[in-house]
Amino acid sequence: MAASCRLKPLSSVAVSGGTHGNEMSGIYLAKHWLRDPMELRRGSFAVTPFLGNPRAIEKCERYVGQDLNRTFTTELLSSTEAEDEPYEVGRAREINQTYGPKGSAQAFDFMFDLHNTTANMGACLIVDSEESLLPMHMCHYIQTHYKWSPCRIYLYKLPGEETYSIDSVAKAGLALELGPQPQRVVRADLFAQMRALMACALDFIELFNKGTVFPAFEIEAYKITGRMDYPRYPNGEISAMVHPKLQDKDFLPLHPGDPVFQTFSGEEIVYKGDTTIYPAFINEAAYYEKKVAFAKMEKHTFSIPGLQRE
Amino acid sequence: MAASCRLKPLSSVAVSGGTHGNEMSGIYLAKHWLRDPMELRRGSFAVTPFLGNPRAIEKCERYVGQDLNRTFTTELLSSTEAEDEPYEVGRAREINQTYGPKGSAQAFDFMFDLHNTTANMGACLIVDSEESLLPMHMCHYIQTHYKWSPCRIYLYKLPGEETYSIDSVAKAGLALELGPQPQRVVRADLFAQMRALMACALDFIELFNKGTVFPAFEIEAYKITGRMDYPRYPNGEISAMVHPKLQDKDFLPLHPGDPVFQTFSGEEIVYKGDTTIYPAFINEAAYYEKKVAFAKMEKHTFSIPGLQRE
């Protein structure tokens, strides 16, 4: 990897609130910015706010037909319109037309995506992989300048997997994942944190655009390696809950033999893996149907090359 | 009021889980008890568990057509079946047939109803009014014997209002309201608390049935006096959030002039009432649509007469 890279300045930047229609921090932030976009302006650029999934927001549901934030694959984006397709497939095409097309030179330079989780993940920064240079520098800048809480980096792309999230239609992107917050609830504290994180991220873009040289650094990040489902009865219903000793312990080490689940009868189920992992999205409400009790993460230190504008 | 009352022993007792289909502690408890009802047995009686709103549970939604727990009014229970009626109106009639009829001698002696809230209400005991003698004695017994957390008593009936909740079909009832827990999430800690509270309540019934004399006592309880809506834009959307200084402060005093809301632009809105109140259900997810940011409660001390079986 080169010791330093040069990238073009960012001029087209968008932010989606309500990619999931029941995650309220981003929805109310985006609605606020649509009324008053002043705080999204910097000297060298301005951010375009939009509502990711308006129909789901209207219903205060995560989605209407299918999860929008898993719909930005090449296959779905290039599919021809069909009458019986889920609403989100058409909505993904619209977003791709407006802010993409994904992978093209015309795509927006950057997209932010605002999320909440019921898990105790604090202020989490989600990037596709450590190879995304500009987002990793943005994370580093946020970690250095945002003092409210630690901001862990979550690398979401499994090896060989295609990107599928809304921000993947832009040339680069970052998702903010703030929790814990119940679905359909807006907490003033998390709202203020999300707003401050966005301000910090925009300050980084402004510095980058104006020619600041960002040196190489080492950084700790959590990389997904797989997902753990709940124990289930033969009919598919869960037969156990996240163990009280694991609940709310996102990003803390889980060792082989540590308790992970507790059955409704009270029996303890332990982690049978070979190595220590760092669970995240523990007991996220939306993941029961995805058969995910938590994401299995490894903690790594990555060397990130320097960055400056062309 | 008499210094002591005699009531018949309780033989028919039911417990509803999933009166709201996305409040998971009671749903999984009821499903567990339907598989294995052993712990609902005592020497003098056994409890019948049931799922309050099976269709809403299936969809993991609070309700399908309308809130089941507001449907047990005389008017709705006596209405004739109509093709276009909400599912819950028919379901309420079924429940009334099985465990009622409401107000009749045939009605079940007691019904428990299991709920969760996203508000920070701890383990809250909900009774219609302080005049409900047996439930007030049950609350007193729980407060004395359940050591996990303080159990506040919430008296839900406004003066002149008819009872409308599912447990009102039985001769007496108690709702357990445990929080904070997000909708669609089951936390092992709250699940264990709800189970322990139920065990404690059943122990009380067993003692009562066996002839224990419960003397008169004084008890503190919170009585609803009204509800406070969010500030809203002309289009009906909320324009402010629960203030961070009020968030999570259920049952603590709110004085005139204390902050209650924070607009999305950051302005503070203060409480303009004349007297100190004790808010509850602060920022409950399901109450945004009901136009309730919190319930306004007064704190009272009530004298409850003694109780024993006939």
Interface residues (C-beta under 8 A of the other chain):
Chain A: Y28 L29 K31 H32 D36 T118 P180 Q181 P182 Q183 R184 V185 V186 R187 A188 D189 F191 A192 E237 I238 M241 V242 H243 P244 Q247 Q262 F264 S265 N283 A285 A286 Y288
Chain B: Y28 L29 K31 H32 D36 C60 T118 P180 Q181 P182 Q183 R184 V185 V186 R187 A188 D189 F191 A192 E237 I238 M241 V242 H243 P244 Q247 Q262 F264 S265 N283 A285 A286 Y288
